[in-house]
Amino acid sequence: MWNKKIRFMLLLAVLLVFGFLFTSFVSYFTAHKSISTQLAETTLPLTSDNIYSEIQRDLLRPIFISSMMAKDTFVRDWVLNGEDDEDAIVRYLKEIQIYYGTVTSFFVSEISRKYYHSSGVLKTVSKLDKQDRWYFRVQKMRQEYEINVDTDTADRTSLTIFINHRVYDYVGKYIGAIGVGLAVDTVQKLMEYYKNRYDRQVYFIDKQGIVTLHAISYTDEENIHHMKGLSRFAAKILTSPSSSIVYKKDGGKYYLNSRFVPEFSWYLIVSQQEDEAELRIQKSLTVNLGVSLVISVVIIILVNLIIAGYQKRLESMAATDKLTGTANRQVFDVLFRQVHSQSKRRKTPLSAIMFDLDYFKEINDTYGHPTGDVVLKRLAQTITQRIRESDLFFRWGGEEFLIILPDSDIDRACRVAEKIRKTVEELVITFSGKAVSVTISMGVATMSDGETPDNLIARSDEALYVAKKNGRNRVEPPSPDGHNKE
């Protein structure tokens, strides 16, 4: 697998280098024939690609953050548990805002209609309040998220770019909207940076042609339908995923490149006047070939490190529970398939231990959710030290965990479970001067021939239910007939 990744990244690096060199040579020879053709068909699209790549880094990050928040089990569990501890969601939103450097973070519950903000509970949204129209639009929309420029509910004087993401419970029912915001003036400074760096006009328009984002120094019309010379090309721009336009304005010739950015549902516009283009091409073409050689070497060296590091971070975030550091439920199928295949190949038994914390809700109610989080984290750390590296440890949901034991029959699985149970029973967790003792109930099952992973999980879960029914703080093996009895 790693060899395939390495080959892919090397191939990607070669393609990028080849594309850059090819573009440089084409730009150079085309410039001798026609600066107009060069600018309209090569230079502006290349600038647009470069800007788009930087936008993916600078402006699309909030979309990723809001998507991560929408899938956070803490948020969904907190809503489904009745939104009892409002301080917990406020702390969560505040941590998101601080950690990711956004200007705001928020959650609106479909159940209570409360607007939770990093600074507290701001209000209850209402269809009668114009300020809340965005929520009811998100409530009905089909896409997962939207980008909306609006005033911040927490600060009516602040114009903010919001990422509004729909949140669903575990069965796909809509339970609210969550997201983050970027200050419009911050994005405008970023657009100004693009303008100065590339010496071109850079701005975004929506599907109606309205200019949604632009540099601070932008002075043109707020809708391309009203722009001199460009208005007659508005329909072409707004109906094409990308286009190159040449138009005249006040006696001068202008070149424009547009491309649709699906993540925003906006068009990126890059334009330049002909005279400026001639000067820029004359200065850059002589340097382009030399620079391409240097950049080619840098790309070959860095592309493997960048892609590998980025992929590793994404895989880690997708596969690991943020609080406990254990594997999460989303990667269960992939990891289980591997150990199951090894088990069948080696003809060795495979067992599962399902367990959860006894009276965890009372711990949260008595000591607070931060203490509960510490308990879960410390519990996971302790158990990780008591199992083998080949064992798989998952946070199954809330306070429920699952351990898959390769090469373990029912007797060994029960011994491991009992060892863990005693260790946890003797564990004392201290947080903010509070000493908390916990116990766990455990259900054990071993996989039979022809059985599916769902059957194994179901039987271990049944055993866990029996353990809890029989008094908790105990290990419950399966009954002789393979079914746990109360």
N, C-alpha and C positions, 0 to 999 in steps of 0.2 A: 504493500500500500504506500509506504514511504517512497519507494522507488518511483511509483507512478506520480506521486506529488512532485518529486524532484524533477522528473522529466517534464511534467506539465509546466512547472514554473520556469524551467530553462527554456522550453518552447515559447512560453509567453514572453520571456525577456527577449528572445531572438526576434519574435514578431514585432514587439514594440520598437526595438532598435531598427529593424528593417523598415518598419513603417515610418519612423522618424527620418531615417536617411533618405528613403524614397521620396517623402514629402519635401525634404530640403532640396533634392536634386530637381524634382518637378517644379518646385517654386522658382528655383534659380533659372532654369531654361525657359520656363513660361514667362518670366518677367521680361526676357529679351523680346518676346513676341508681343506681349500685351500686358501692361500693368493692370489694366481694367479686369481682364480675365483672371489674372493671378489673384488679385484682391478679392474678387467676388466668389471664386470657386475654390480657393485654397487657403489664403491667409486668414480671412474672417472665420471660415469653419474651423480652422485649427485653433484660433483664439477661443472660439466658442467651446471647443472640446476641452481646452485647458481650463477655462473658467468653470465649465460644468464639472470637471474633475475636482476642482477646489470647492465647488458648492456641495458636492457629495460629502466632502470632509467637514465643511464649516456649517452648512445649513441643514443637511439631512440628518445630522446627529440627533437633534431633538425628536425627530420621527422615531428613531430607534429607541430613544429613552422612553417615549410615551408608549410605544409598543411593549417594551419590557414591563412598564408599570401595569399595563392592562392585563398582562399574563401573570402578574405576581400573585402567588397563592395567599400571601398575607392579606392583600387588599380584598380578594374574593372571600376568604374565610372570615375576615372582619365584617364584611357586609352580611354574609349569610348567618353569622352568629348574632346579628341584631344591632350592630353598630353601637354596642354598649359603651365602649371606652373611646370617646371622641378624641381624647388626648393622644391615643395611639396613632390614629390616622394623621393627625396634625403633625406629630413628631416624624412620621414617615415622610410626609410631603416636605417638611422642612429639611430632612436629611437629603432627599432627592435634589432639592433646590441648591443646597450648599455643595453637595458632592459634585454635581454636574454643572454648576455655575449658571443656572437659568435664573431669569428674573422673577419667575413665579412658578408654582406647581399647585395643582388643584384636583379635587374629585367631587363630582356631584352624584349623589345616590338616587337611583330611580325609585327606591323604596321610600325613603324619607324626604327626598327632594332637597336635602340639605347641601349647601355649597361649602365643602371643606377646603380650607386653604392652609398654606404653610404658616399663616399667622393666627389661625383659629377657624371657627365656624362663622362664615360671613353672613349667610342669609338662607332663606328657603326660596328656591327658584319658583317662579310663577309665570303662567302663560300671559298674565296681564301686564307683566313688566317687560318693556321693550329690551332692557338690558339682558334678559334671559332668553331671548328668542333663539340664540345660538344653541342652547341646550336642547330645545324641542326640535330643532333642525337635526341635530346629531342623533336624537332619539329615533327619528324616522328614516335616516339615511341608510343606504345599503352598503356603502363602502365602510371599511374598518376605521378610517380616520379622515379628518379634513384639516386644512390649514386655513385659518381665519384671522384677519387683521381687525382688531377691535380694541376698545378701551378695557383696561384691567378693572375687574370688579373691586379689587382691593385698593386700586388707585385710579380714580376716574380721569386723572390728568395724564395718565401714561398710556400711550398707544402701543399695543403689544401684538406680536405675531404668535397666535396660539396654535398648538397641535392638539386637537380634540379627538381623543381615541375612545371608541366604544369598548365597554367592559362586559364580559359575559361570565356567568357562573359555569360550573363544571358540566352542565347539561345543555349549554348553549343559550341560556336565557339572558336577555339583556338586563344588566343590573346597575348601569350608570355610565358616566363619561369621566375620563381621567386624562391628564396631560400636563404639558409644560408650556412656558412662553418665553419668547425672546423679545427684547426691546427693539422697536422699529428703528430707533436712532442707531443702535448697534449694528443692525443689518445695513442701514444706509451708509455707515462708515465703511463697512465691508465692500459695498458696491462702489464707493468712492475710491477705495483701494484698488479694485479691479480697473476702474476707469483710468487712474493715474499710472498703474503698472503697465497696462496694455495700450494706453493712449487712444482709447476708443470709448464710445458711449455704450454703457451697459445698463440694461433694465429688464424687468419682468412685466408681462401683460397677462391678464386672465383670458378666458375663452370669449369674452365680450369685447376684448381690445382695450380694456381699462388698464392703465399703468398701475401695477400693484406695489412694486418695489423699485427704487431708483437711488442713484447717488445723491448726496446732499446738494451738490452743485447743479442738479438737473433742472432745466428751465423750459423744457418743451411742453407740449400739450399733454393732458392727462388721459387722452384716449387716442389711439392711432387712427381712428376714423376722422379725427379732426386735424391731423398733422398734414401740413402742406406737402404735396407731392407723394406722400406715403399712403394717404387715405384710399386711393384707388387700388392699392395692393393689399388692403386690410383683409379682404375675404380670402385671398390666396394664402396669406400668412396663417390665418386662423383655421384653415381647413387642411393644412399640410403638416406632417410631423416635423419637417425641416424644409427650409426654402432659402434661396439666395435672390435678393432683389437689388436692382439698380434703379434709382429714381433721382429726379432733379428737384432742388429746392433753392429758391432765391438765386438762381443762376449757377448754382454749384451742383456737382454730381456726388451722390452719396451711395455707398454700398452697405447693404444690410444682410445679416445672416440670422435666421431664427431656428430654434429647435424646441420641440415640446419636451418638457420635463414632467414625466408621468407622476412622480412622487408629489409634486405640487399642483398638478393639473394647470400649470402656467407655461407660458412660452418665454424662453430666454432670448433676448434681442441684443445683438452686438452690431453696432453701426460705426461707419467712419467716412469722413469726407475725402474726396479724391486727392487733393493736394497733400494732405497729411499722409495719405497712403504712399504717395510717391517718395516722400522723404524717408518714411519708415522703411520701405522696401530697399531703398538704396543703401541705407545704413546697415540693415540686418542681413541682407543676402550675402555680403562679403564675409560676414562673421559666422553665418549659419553653418557652413560646412565644418569649420574648425570646432565650433561648439558642439556639433552633432557627435563628433568623435569622442569628446570628453563625456558627454551625456550618455553615450552608448556604453562606455566603460562603467560609469556609475550605475546605470540601470542593471547591467549584468551582475554587478556585485551586490546591489541592494535588493533587487526584486525578490530573490529567494528569501532573504531575511524578512522583508516587509510582509510578503504574503504568508510565509510560515508563521510569523509572530501574530499577525492579525487573525489567521485561521485558528491558531491555538487559543487565542483569547475568546473568540466566538464559540468554539467548541466547549471551552471550560464554562463559559456563562450559560450555555444551553444545557449542559449536562450536569451541573453542580447546583445543589440547593444553596442559596446565598447565605442562609443563617447557619446551618449546621455543617456545611462542607461535604455532606454526603451526596451520593448520586441522586438525581431526582427521578420522578416517575416517567418523564418523557423518554429517557434513554433505557428504560427497563427492557423493552423488547430486543434491542440490539445486543445489550450485554448478556441477557439471559440466553439468547440464541447461541452465543459463543460457548458459554459454559455447558449448555445442554448438548451441543454438538460434541464437545469434548467428552462429556459423560457417556454418551451413546457409543462413541468411538472406543473409549477405554473400558466400557461396560462397568462403570462405577456408579454408585448411588448418588442422588442429588436431593438435598433437603432444603426446606424453607422454615424460617422462624418469623412469625408475625407478632409484633408486640406494640403496646402503647403505654403511655404514662397513666398511672392510676390517679384519678381525681385531678387531672391537670387543670380543669376549669376552676376548681377551688383554689389552686395555686395562683392562677391569674387574678381571680377575684380578690384573694387575700393580700397578695404581695405586689400585684400589678403586672402588666404585660412585659415590661422590660425584664423583670425577674423571671417570668416564664420563658422569655427568649434565652436568657442566660442558662436556665435549667436545660432547655433543649440542646443548646450548644455544648454544654459541659457533658450532658448525657451522651451525645454523639461522639465527642472526643474520647470519653472513657471506654465506650464500647468498641470504638475503632482500634484501641490499644489491646483489646481482648480477643480479637478475631484475626484470622490469617490474611495475608495480602491477597490470596486467591479468592477469598470470600467477597461477595458483593453486598454492599450496605446502601440501602435506599431510604430516603424520607418519603413515605408513602402518602402522607397527607396529614396536616395538623400535627398532632402528637403521636401519630402512628408511623412505625418503621417496619422495614422488611430486610431480613438477612437471607441471602442465598448461599448455601454451603455445598460446594462441589466435593465430590469424593467423601460424602458423609451419609451414613445410614441413619435410621431413626434413633438408635441408641446414642450415637455420637452427637447428633443434633440436640437431643435432650440434655446430654451432659454439658454441651456448650451453652445451651439456653439457661440451665440451672447455674452455671458458673457466672454468666452475665447477670442473672437475677440477683444472686448473692452480692456481687460487686456493687450493683446499683443500690441494693438495700443498705449497704454499709457506707454509701457515698453521702457526704454532707457538702452541699453547695452554698457558698457564701457570696452574697451580693448586697452592696450598700449596707453592710452590717447585719444583714438578715441571713440566718442559717436555715436552709431548706433541705429536708430529707424527702426522698421520693422512692416509690416502688413501681415495678412494672409487671404487667400480666403478659404471658407469652403463650402462643399457640404454635405447635410444631407439626410438620407433615413431610412425608417423603414421596417423591414422584414415582408413580407406577408406570409400567409399560403402556404405551399408547395414550398416556395422559397429556393434556395440554397445559401450558403455563397457567391458564385461567383456572383449571381444575386444582392445580397445586396451591395457588393463592387462595382460592375459595376454601379449601380444606384447612389450610393454616389459619385462615380468618375464622372459620367455624370453631377451631380449637381455641383461638383467642377469646371468642365469645363465651365458650364454656369456662375458660379460666376466670374470666371476670364474673361470671354468674356463680362460680363456686368460691368466691371470696377474694379474688384478686391476689396480687403478689405471689403468683404461682406459675408453674410451667405445666401446660396441658398437652400431652401427646395425643395422637389420634387413637380412636377406639380400635379394637382388633378387627372389626369388619370394615375399617377404612373410613368410618363416619363418626364424628364426635357427637357424643350424647350429653344432654344436660344432666 
